[in-house]
Amino acid sequence: MKRLIAAEQQLQTHDQELRFVIFDAWRPVSVQAFMVDHAVAEECARLGINLKTAGSDADIDRAIAEVRRAVGRFWAPPSLDATTPPPHSTGAAVDLTLAARDGDLLAMGGEIDAIGPVSEPDHYAAAALAGRNAFAVGVHQRRCLLDRVLSEQGFVRHPNEWWHFSFGDQLWAWRSGAQQAIYGRCDQALSSADTA
């Protein structure tokens, strides 16, 4: 919590009107499993794939497998294995974005939890660097600002998600070069007294 507060204070040295909006932080593995299944179902529906017909046709099964692979780039498996906890189930990951002082979310070029290239942190980088698209320039600058203020407090960003940052989980250890994670799976929400 202290790192997030320090990161938001750093954000406000850039622009006093900016705030963080947290969408998601700790969640139990059961919720992770629900969210993975929900993301698969939503993506299948978006693509016109009927999940209820799985097993009836090889082409449908391949399409569902491709959806599961795409979802897997963004959603960690709901593992109960103590050596591979989902990042959010450790309490060390947070999904967040930027907002104005009044709470209006800033355009970040893609929704949190979107499945696809628009979610990749540098999706707008080429267009922004070319300077031909004002929207791309603004989005890329905001994504870079979010990353910068959080990384200055030791967080690391998920390589596929502009909104997901970690401190102390396995992703953090891998991306920061730490020998091991600080936190394992946490099966209970922490009280406010635990986070002081």
Summary of the structure (lengths in Angstrom):
residues: 196
radius of gyration: 18.1
end to end distance: 7.9
largest distance: 57.6
contacts: 550
relative contact order: 0.16
helix: 47%
strand: 11%
